[in-house]
Amino acid sequence: MARYDGIDLFELLRAPSLFMIEQLRRQSGNHVDQLSDTQLMILFAVDREFGSQQTQLAQAIGITKQSVGASIEVLIQKKYLVKQKDPLDGRATLIRLTDKGWKLIETSRDILKEISTRWKEIIGAKNYKRLHNTLGELHGIIENLKQQ
């Protein structure tokens, strides 16, 4: 019998995410193994076109600016990220992906796409689309709540 106490939803959302991270680590080799989950989330959150400010990254993944800052420094040391002055705001610093960071993102994207394709085959295209749309709606609601 299904429980509807909030913990069930937490588990239902957590399990697929953990599985995806586990598969990403397993299939990508050494690159992802040496990174924490927080560092991976930062890499995935960096704006591919313009770069991101540290504050934006902290908000995007829901941790403190200080925690993001420490992880960014590690990612810079490992050559996944670089800091550059923001051309539009000389006071701001942008965090951008290096070539190594881009390669990791591309590899990760391919692996995650394979997982998504497999899930679509398992639950059917209609259910997969419904799941994707519902999660998209929840994401939008959460983003709106964060702004309030």
MONORKA-V576453 format. One line per field, one symbol per residue. ss: DSSP state (H for helix, E for strand, - for the rest). psi: psi as a letter, one per 20 degrees, with the letter a starting at -180 (. if undefined). burial: # if it has 16 or more other ideal C-beta (glycine too) atoms within 10 Angstrom, else .. Layout:
ss = ???
psi = ???
burial = ???
This chain:
ss = ------HHHHHHHHHHHHHHHHHHHHHH-HHHH---HHHHHHHHH------E-HHHHHHHH---HHHHHHHHHHHHH---EEEEE-------EEEEE-HHHHHHHHHHHHHHHHHHHHHHHHH-HHHHHHHHHHHHHHHHHHHHHHH-
psi = pqqmjghgggghhgghghgggghgggiibhghhjqrhghghgghipphgirqqgggggghikrqhggggghggghghjkhqqpqqphhnihqpqpqqrggggggggggggghhggggghghgiqhghggggggghggggggggghhi.
burial = ...................##..##..#..##..#..######.##....####.######......#..##.##....##............####...#..##.##..##......##.......#....................
